């Protein structure tokens, strides 16, 4: 797929120059390029198709530009410190990036390329609402953490304010929610083998909570603040993912 091709192509100079700066940007470009290819294959788009295209492109542009700007400012992503020096590990990470693109948007792609037309109904409206909520949560979490880190005194501290008092990883909760919403918009026009693409939000949940998201970040957090009583209290009282109003 386009996603794999782009990730493998950019991996070559990235490994050569030992940089992770273009990893997330490559992912965003892969999403947009894949949507463009799907539209080319099915130029007769209905309202549902246009909504799904807009969902993917808006999300990709927003998150891609945010992550690229962040890493350019920070200079590095600590998750890649060791892996970028190991050819096989780094290649597998870039390959996983291509798989991430393919599987997360699988339901959306199946819907865009489907010849079935169904008027927008309950699934679509609920899906749109979930996508909007997920985007709002993700943007809020990213913005609050960015503002927190701008304060020099907070550079080596962990955030526990705002939406981060409701969840240790609210940005990931938003991410999972918006992809679930997109899948619900897509499902009414899927049939047969296409229904297998509804694994998309399940894959997002699995990867972020079991593989490359929360496990890596929590391991680094415990390494940095594991003996800090304030961190221990925050860790034990705040959900890892699902938002929950903090106890007073």
N, C-alpha and C positions, 0 to 999 in steps of 0.2 A: 504494500500500500504506500501511498504518498508519505504517510507519517513515518514509516520505517525508513524509507529512502532518504528523507530529509535528515532524520536523526543520525543515520549511519554516515551520511555525507559530512555533516557538521562535526561528528565525532572525530574524524581524522585530524583536522587542524586543532581541535580542542585538546586531544591527547598530546599532539606534538608540542603545543604551547603550554600544556598543563593548566588549562583554564576551564572553569565551569560557567563562565559569564554568559554563554549563549545557550545554555541548556533549556531554561524556561522559555526564552524567546523563540527557540526552535520549535518548542511544543505549540506555542500560540500560532506561529506561522503554519504549522502542520494542520491545525484545526481549520484555519481559514482556507488553506489550499484544498483541503479535503472537501469542505463545503462547496467551494467553487467547482470542483470536479463533479460533485453530485448534481449540482444545478445544471452543469453542461450536459450531463447524461439525461436529465429530465427537465428540459427548459419550460415545460408547461406546469408551473407551480400554482398550487391553490393557496388559500389563506393559511391553512395549517402548515404547509411547507415553508411559507414566508416567515411565519412566527418561529418555527424551529431554527431556520437559518439565522434569524435575528438573535435568538437566544444564544446560539453558539458563538456567533461573531462578536456580539457585545461582550460576552463573558471573556472570550479569548483576548480581545483587545485590552480590556480593563485589567485582567489579571496579568497578562503578559507584559504590558507596559509597567505595571506596578513592580513586578518581580525583577524585571530588567533594570529599572531605575534603582531599586534597592540594592542589588548586587553591585552595580556600578559605584554606588555611594559607599557601601561597606567594603568593597574590594574582594570579598570572598564569601562563600557559603560553607560553614563549618561541616556540613554533612559530607562535603566532597574532599575534605582535607587529605584523607588517607586514600580513598578510592580512586582519585584522579591520577595517582601514581602507579596504580595497578591496571595494566592493560585489560585483562579479562574482566575484572570487576567494573571498571569504568565503561567498557563496551556493553556489558550486560545492563548497566544503568541506563545507557542511551537506548538500548534495545527495548528496555522496559518502558522508556518514554514513548517509543513508537507504539507499543502495545497499549499503553494508557490512552493514547489518542484514538486508536481503533476501537477499543472496547467501551470507552466512556461515551462516545458519540454513536455507537452502533445502532441504538434504537432510533435516534434522530436520522441517521443516514438511511436506514431501512424505510422510514416514513417518507423521506424526501424522494427516494427513488421508486416508491411504490406507485402502482397505477390505480390504486383504490382511492376513491374520494368519498369522504364522509363529512357531513356538516359538523361544525364545532358543537360540542355538547359538554356534559358534566365533567368528563375526564379532562378535556382541554382547559376548561375554566379553573378547575382545581389545580391542574398542572401549572398553569400560568401563575396562579396565586403562590404556589410553592416556589416556583422559580424566582419570582419577585422577592419573596421573603428570604430565600437563600442568598440572593445577590445582596440584599440589604444587610443581612447579618455578616456576610463575608467582607463587604466594603467597610462596614462599621468597625469590625474587628481589626482589619488591616490599618485603617486610619487611626484608631485609638492606640494601637501598638507603635505605629510610626511616630505619633506625637509624643508618646511616652519615652521613646528612645532618643528623641531630640534633646531632651533634658540631660545635660552632662552628668548629673548626679545619678541618673537612672541607667547609665550605660552598662553597668555590671549587675543590675538588679532585674527581678522578674516582675511582670505586670500582674496586678490583682484588682485593678479598678475597671469601671465601666462594664462592658459586656464580658470582660475577662473574669469578673467576679461571679458570673453565671456559669462559665465553662472554662476549662483549662485550654481548650482548643476550639473556640467558637467559629473561627474561620473555616475549619474542617467541617463543622456541623452545617455551616452555610453551604459549603461546596457539595456535600452529600445531598442536602435538601434541594438545591437547584437542579442537580442531575436527575433526582427522582421526579421533580416537576416536569422536566423535559420529556422523560420517558412516558409519563402519563399523557402528555399532549400527543405523543407518537402512537400509543398503543391502539387506538380505535381503527387505524388503517393497516395494522399488522395482522398477518395470518400465517398459518403453517410454520415453516422454519423461521420466518421473520420474528415470531414470538420469542425465539431464543435470545434475540438481541435485548430483551428486557432484563438481561443479566447486567446491563450497564450500571445502574445505580448500586447493585450488589457488589460489583467489582470495585467501584469507587469507595464504597464503605470498607471493603476488605483491605484494599491497598492502603488507605489512609489510617486505618485503625490497627492493622496487623503487620504491615510490611514496612513502608517507607515514610509514613507520616508520624503518627503519635509515638510509636516505639522508639524511633531515632531521637525525636525531640525530648521525650521524657528521660531517656538515658543521659542525654547531655545535661538536662536540667538537674537531675539527681547528682551528676558528677560535679556540677557547679555549686549547687545549693542544698545538697542532700542532708547536710548537718545543720542547716539553718532552721531553727524552730518555727519561724514565720512561714518558711516554705513548706515545712512538714504539715503545719496547720492548714495551709491553703490546699495542699495536695490531698489531704484527707477529707476536707470539707467541701471541695468543689468537684463536680462531675467532670470526667475526662472529655466528654463530647456533648451530650444533650444539655441544652440550656435549662437551668433551674435557678429560680430566684434565691439569692443568697439569704441565709438565715441571719437575722439581726441579733 
